[in-house]
């Protein structure tokens, strides 16, 4: 997959959040979208995900060198973000079953292996509403990273994670990020230090 942004801008009322963003995202590379809080990182990520439309400019997706239908792009991405909630009435086991009705497991993983990766065997039948904030965040990350999609989008991935869980996140992304486009929104270096490309939103104000 490849994603091309041409002079993308997004406006809220009369105020431009950013404008003039031209960039290409390519398979097998990792990207960090950087900026202070409120700079528009999440907005740009939602544009890339197809959940928002630009106020100006164009955004195109390519799969196998052919233009890809915008309305189908959701099938090719997985995302984890603080503003996207889990279904808290579900148990962990039910949440995994529900998620993977719409996605496939990456690299021949299965539900039991995913629960092992999460180290939540004793909580697999517990309702997610009883999980700690750190357990919820690990679940969001595992569902996104372990989905077989060419595009992986993460917004503030280390939110609510302690030092041990941050190391867990680093290991998980290292193991399952090859041959994908990985885009991370952050202003914390430990969330994106491995990204070999950076976009500073301050350059597009």
C-alpha contacts under 8 A as a table, 3 or more apart, distances in Angstrom:
res1	aa1	res2	aa2	distance
1	X	26	X	6.62
1	X	27	X	5.69
1	X	61	X	7.14
1	X	62	X	5.49
1	X	63	X	4.55
1	X	64	X	6.65
1	X	65	X	7.82
1	X	150	X	6.41
1	X	151	X	7.59
1	X	180	X	7.88
1	X	181	X	7.51
2	X	24	X	7.05
2	X	25	X	5.60
2	X	26	X	4.76
2	X	27	X	6.25
2	X	61	X	5.87
2	X	62	X	5.04
2	X	63	X	6.60
2	X	181	X	7.96
3	X	24	X	5.60
3	X	25	X	5.04
3	X	26	X	6.75
3	X	59	X	7.24
3	X	60	X	5.78
3	X	61	X	4.61
3	X	62	X	6.29
4	X	22	X	7.52
4	X	23	X	5.94
4	X	24	X	4.46
4	X	25	X	6.48
4	X	59	X	5.70
4	X	60	X	5.25
4	X	61	X	6.49
5	X	8	X	6.09
5	X	21	X	6.66
5	X	22	X	4.92
5	X	23	X	5.08
5	X	24	X	6.20
5	X	57	X	7.63
5	X	58	X	6.05
5	X	59	X	4.63
5	X	60	X	6.69
6	X	20	X	7.53
6	X	21	X	6.46
6	X	22	X	4.44
6	X	23	X	6.79
6	X	57	X	5.56
6	X	58	X	5.27
6	X	59	X	6.33
7	X	19	X	6.75
7	X	20	X	4.07
7	X	21	X	4.77
7	X	22	X	4.94
7	X	56	X	7.14
7	X	57	X	4.72
7	X	58	X	6.86
8	X	19	X	5.77
8	X	20	X	5.31
8	X	21	X	4.76
8	X	22	X	6.46
8	X	54	X	6.22
8	X	55	X	7.55
8	X	56	X	5.64
8	X	57	X	4.30
8	X	58	X	6.04
8	X	59	X	7.33
9	X	16	X	7.34
9	X	17	X	7.51
9	X	18	X	5.43
9	X	19	X	3.72
9	X	20	X	5.80
9	X	21	X	6.60
9	X	54	X	5.77
9	X	55	X	5.58
9	X	56	X	5.05
9	X	57	X	6.31
10	X	16	X	6.01
10	X	17	X	5.74
10	X	18	X	5.83
10	X	19	X	6.36
10	X	54	X	5.22
10	X	55	X	4.72
10	X	56	X	6.72
11	X	14	X	6.51
11	X	15	X	5.54
11	X	16	X	4.18
11	X	17	X	5.51
11	X	18	X	7.30
11	X	55	X	5.94
12	X	15	X	5.34
12	X	16	X	6.24
12	X	17	X	6.80
16	X	19	X	6.78
16	X	205	X	7.42
17	X	39	X	6.96
17	X	40	X	5.95
17	X	205	X	6.93
18	X	21	X	7.53
18	X	40	X	7.03
18	X	201	X	7.16
18	X	204	X	5.28
18	X	205	X	4.91
19	X	56	X	7.93
19	X	204	X	5.45
19	X	205	X	6.16
20	X	57	X	7.80
20	X	204	X	6.12
21	X	204	X	6.36
25	X	29	X	7.58
25	X	31	X	7.87
25	X	181	X	6.83
26	X	29	X	6.05
26	X	181	X	6.09
27	X	150	X	7.51
27	X	179	X	5.77
27	X	180	X	5.06
27	X	181	X	4.84
28	X	177	X	7.82
28	X	178	X	5.70
28	X	179	X	4.04
28	X	180	X	4.76
28	X	181	X	5.64
28	X	182	X	7.87
29	X	178	X	7.94
29	X	179	X	7.53
29	X	180	X	6.80
29	X	181	X	5.52
29	X	182	X	6.49
29	X	195	X	7.74
29	X	196	X	7.15
29	X	197	X	7.79
30	X	181	X	6.01
30	X	182	X	4.57
30	X	183	X	5.90
30	X	184	X	7.88
30	X	194	X	7.70
30	X	195	X	4.78
30	X	196	X	5.89
30	X	197	X	6.34
31	X	181	X	7.88
31	X	182	X	6.07
31	X	183	X	4.72
31	X	184	X	6.19
31	X	195	X	5.22
31	X	196	X	6.37
31	X	197	X	4.71
31	X	198	X	5.58
31	X	199	X	7.45
32	X	183	X	5.79
32	X	184	X	4.79
32	X	185	X	5.82
32	X	186	X	6.98
32	X	192	X	6.09
32	X	195	X	5.99
32	X	197	X	6.27
32	X	198	X	4.72
32	X	199	X	6.14
33	X	41	X	6.22
33	X	183	X	7.19
33	X	184	X	6.04
33	X	185	X	4.71
33	X	186	X	6.41
33	X	198	X	6.02
33	X	199	X	4.84
33	X	200	X	6.29
33	X	201	X	7.09
34	X	41	X	6.78
34	X	185	X	6.16
34	X	186	X	5.53
34	X	187	X	5.65
34	X	198	X	6.99
34	X	199	X	5.92
34	X	200	X	4.99
34	X	201	X	6.17
35	X	39	X	5.67
35	X	40	X	7.71
35	X	41	X	6.69
35	X	186	X	7.16
35	X	187	X	5.91
35	X	200	X	6.05
35	X	201	X	5.60
35	X	202	X	6.50
36	X	39	X	5.52
36	X	187	X	6.27
37	X	40	X	7.85
37	X	187	X	7.72
38	X	41	X	7.50
39	X	201	X	6.80
39	X	202	X	7.48
40	X	43	X	5.02
40	X	44	X	6.20
40	X	201	X	7.37
41	X	44	X	5.30
41	X	45	X	6.31
41	X	185	X	5.87
41	X	186	X	7.63
41	X	201	X	7.26
42	X	45	X	4.94
42	X	46	X	6.11
42	X	155	X	6.84
42	X	185	X	6.78
43	X	46	X	5.10
43	X	47	X	6.28
43	X	52	X	7.79
44	X	47	X	5.01
44	X	48	X	6.29
45	X	48	X	5.06
45	X	49	X	6.17
45	X	153	X	7.35
45	X	155	X	7.87
45	X	185	X	7.39
46	X	49	X	4.89
46	X	50	X	6.22
46	X	51	X	5.25
46	X	52	X	5.72
47	X	50	X	5.12
47	X	51	X	5.86
47	X	52	X	4.71
47	X	53	X	5.90
47	X	54	X	6.76
48	X	51	X	7.69
48	X	59	X	7.75
49	X	52	X	7.68
49	X	73	X	7.48
49	X	74	X	6.99
49	X	77	X	7.40
49	X	153	X	7.89
50	X	53	X	6.88
50	X	70	X	6.88
50	X	71	X	7.83
50	X	73	X	7.15
50	X	74	X	7.34
54	X	57	X	6.54
54	X	58	X	7.15
60	X	67	X	7.08
60	X	68	X	7.48
60	X	70	X	7.67
61	X	67	X	5.79
61	X	68	X	5.17
61	X	69	X	7.42
61	X	70	X	7.19
61	X	73	X	7.85
62	X	65	X	5.55
62	X	66	X	5.17
62	X	67	X	4.36
62	X	68	X	5.08
63	X	66	X	5.32
63	X	67	X	6.35
63	X	68	X	5.91
68	X	72	X	7.52
68	X	73	X	7.29
69	X	72	X	5.44
69	X	73	X	6.63
70	X	73	X	5.36
71	X	74	X	7.19
72	X	75	X	5.77
72	X	76	X	7.58
73	X	76	X	5.31
73	X	77	X	6.75
74	X	77	X	5.46
74	X	78	X	7.75
75	X	102	X	7.89
75	X	103	X	7.61
75	X	149	X	7.74
76	X	149	X	4.99
76	X	150	X	5.90
76	X	151	X	6.18
77	X	149	X	5.22
77	X	150	X	6.38
77	X	151	X	4.55
77	X	152	X	5.74
77	X	153	X	7.32
78	X	144	X	5.00
78	X	145	X	7.31
78	X	147	X	6.66
78	X	149	X	6.34
78	X	151	X	6.48
78	X	152	X	5.15
78	X	153	X	6.23
79	X	144	X	5.45
79	X	152	X	6.00
79	X	153	X	4.62
79	X	154	X	5.70
79	X	155	X	7.98
80	X	84	X	6.83
80	X	140	X	5.65
80	X	141	X	5.90
80	X	144	X	5.99
80	X	153	X	6.57
80	X	154	X	5.06
80	X	155	X	6.31
80	X	157	X	7.25
81	X	84	X	5.39
81	X	140	X	7.81
81	X	154	X	6.03
81	X	155	X	4.68
81	X	156	X	6.63
81	X	157	X	6.97
82	X	85	X	7.18
82	X	155	X	7.04
82	X	156	X	7.22
82	X	159	X	7.51
86	X	95	X	7.74
86	X	128	X	7.69
86	X	136	X	7.66
86	X	140	X	7.33
87	X	90	X	5.74
87	X	95	X	7.02
87	X	128	X	7.32
88	X	91	X	7.53
88	X	127	X	6.41
88	X	128	X	4.65
88	X	129	X	4.53
89	X	127	X	5.80
89	X	128	X	6.43
89	X	129	X	6.38
90	X	93	X	7.77
90	X	94	X	5.50
90	X	95	X	5.65
90	X	127	X	5.38
90	X	128	X	6.08
91	X	94	X	5.09
91	X	95	X	6.07
91	X	124	X	6.47
91	X	125	X	5.17
91	X	126	X	4.98
91	X	127	X	3.97
91	X	128	X	5.49
92	X	95	X	5.01
92	X	96	X	6.25
92	X	123	X	7.11
92	X	124	X	4.87
92	X	125	X	6.11
92	X	126	X	6.42
92	X	127	X	6.55
92	X	128	X	6.12
93	X	96	X	5.31
93	X	97	X	6.31
93	X	111	X	7.80
93	X	124	X	5.23
93	X	125	X	6.11
94	X	97	X	5.03
94	X	98	X	6.05
95	X	98	X	5.11
95	X	99	X	6.09
96	X	99	X	5.17
96	X	100	X	6.14
96	X	111	X	6.84
96	X	143	X	7.33
97	X	100	X	5.40
97	X	101	X	6.43
97	X	111	X	7.66
98	X	101	X	5.37
98	X	102	X	7.55
99	X	102	X	5.88
99	X	103	X	6.54
99	X	143	X	7.39
100	X	103	X	4.61
100	X	104	X	5.79
100	X	105	X	7.13
100	X	147	X	7.95
101	X	104	X	7.71
103	X	147	X	6.08
103	X	148	X	6.87
103	X	149	X	7.88
104	X	147	X	5.71
104	X	148	X	5.40
105	X	108	X	6.17
105	X	109	X	5.45
105	X	110	X	6.45
105	X	146	X	6.00
105	X	147	X	4.93
105	X	148	X	5.42
106	X	109	X	5.87
106	X	146	X	5.31
106	X	147	X	5.19
106	X	148	X	4.22
106	X	149	X	7.87
106	X	176	X	7.80
107	X	148	X	7.50
109	X	113	X	6.11
109	X	114	X	6.89
109	X	146	X	7.83
110	X	113	X	5.37
110	X	114	X	6.22
111	X	114	X	5.07
111	X	115	X	6.27
112	X	115	X	5.11
112	X	116	X	6.27
113	X	116	X	4.91
113	X	117	X	6.17
114	X	117	X	4.92
114	X	118	X	6.24
114	X	142	X	7.43
114	X	146	X	7.89
115	X	118	X	5.01
115	X	119	X	6.04
115	X	120	X	5.71
115	X	121	X	5.93
115	X	124	X	7.23
116	X	119	X	4.80
116	X	120	X	6.60
116	X	121	X	6.45
117	X	120	X	7.99
117	X	142	X	7.95
118	X	121	X	7.98
118	X	138	X	6.93
118	X	139	X	7.04
118	X	142	X	7.17
120	X	123	X	5.17
120	X	124	X	6.18
121	X	124	X	5.46
122	X	125	X	7.67
123	X	126	X	5.03
126	X	130	X	7.12
126	X	131	X	7.95
127	X	130	X	5.78
127	X	131	X	7.34
128	X	131	X	5.11
128	X	136	X	7.20
131	X	134	X	7.89
131	X	135	X	5.73
131	X	136	X	6.13
132	X	135	X	5.17
132	X	136	X	6.32
133	X	136	X	5.15
133	X	137	X	6.23
133	X	160	X	5.99
134	X	137	X	5.11
134	X	138	X	6.20
134	X	159	X	7.93
134	X	160	X	5.05
134	X	161	X	5.22
134	X	162	X	7.52
134	X	165	X	7.96
135	X	138	X	5.17
135	X	139	X	6.18
136	X	139	X	5.07
136	X	140	X	6.27
137	X	140	X	5.07
137	X	141	X	6.22
137	X	157	X	7.81
137	X	158	X	7.90
137	X	159	X	7.07
137	X	160	X	6.74
137	X	161	X	7.24
138	X	141	X	5.11
138	X	142	X	6.02
138	X	161	X	7.78
138	X	165	X	7.64
138	X	169	X	7.83
139	X	142	X	5.15
139	X	143	X	6.11
140	X	143	X	5.36
140	X	144	X	6.32
141	X	144	X	5.23
141	X	145	X	5.87
141	X	157	X	7.14
141	X	169	X	7.73
142	X	145	X	5.24
142	X	146	X	5.61
142	X	172	X	7.91
143	X	146	X	5.50
143	X	147	X	6.21
144	X	147	X	5.45
144	X	152	X	7.08
145	X	152	X	6.88
145	X	172	X	7.50
145	X	173	X	6.79
145	X	176	X	6.64
145	X	177	X	7.49
146	X	176	X	6.91
149	X	152	X	6.85
149	X	180	X	7.51
150	X	179	X	7.34
150	X	180	X	4.71
150	X	181	X	6.16
151	X	180	X	5.76
151	X	181	X	4.86
151	X	182	X	6.18
151	X	183	X	7.98
152	X	180	X	7.04
152	X	181	X	6.11
152	X	182	X	4.83
152	X	183	X	6.34
153	X	182	X	6.06
153	X	183	X	5.02
153	X	184	X	6.05
154	X	157	X	5.74
154	X	182	X	7.84
154	X	183	X	6.30
154	X	184	X	4.78
154	X	185	X	6.36
155	X	184	X	5.72
155	X	185	X	4.67
155	X	186	X	6.57
156	X	159	X	5.78
156	X	184	X	7.25
156	X	185	X	5.84
156	X	186	X	5.19
156	X	187	X	7.96
156	X	191	X	7.12
157	X	184	X	7.72
157	X	186	X	7.95
157	X	191	X	6.45
158	X	161	X	5.31
158	X	166	X	6.16
158	X	169	X	7.66
158	X	191	X	6.10
161	X	164	X	7.78
161	X	165	X	5.35
161	X	166	X	5.83
162	X	165	X	5.26
162	X	166	X	6.11
163	X	166	X	5.07
163	X	167	X	6.40
164	X	167	X	5.24
164	X	168	X	6.36
165	X	168	X	4.75
165	X	169	X	6.19
166	X	169	X	5.00
166	X	170	X	6.29
167	X	170	X	5.02
167	X	171	X	6.27
168	X	171	X	5.21
168	X	172	X	6.15
169	X	172	X	5.06
169	X	173	X	6.13
170	X	173	X	5.40
170	X	174	X	6.11
171	X	174	X	5.11
171	X	175	X	6.16
172	X	175	X	5.20
172	X	176	X	6.22
173	X	176	X	5.30
173	X	177	X	5.39
174	X	177	X	5.84
174	X	178	X	7.65
175	X	178	X	7.50
177	X	180	X	5.86
177	X	181	X	7.87
177	X	182	X	6.92
184	X	191	X	7.81
184	X	192	X	6.59
186	X	189	X	7.55
186	X	191	X	6.69
186	X	192	X	7.04
188	X	191	X	5.70
188	X	192	X	7.22
189	X	192	X	5.42
189	X	193	X	5.34
190	X	193	X	5.58
192	X	195	X	5.46
195	X	198	X	7.17
200	X	203	X	5.75
200	X	204	X	7.75
201	X	204	X	5.37
201	X	205	X	7.14
202	X	205	X	5.80
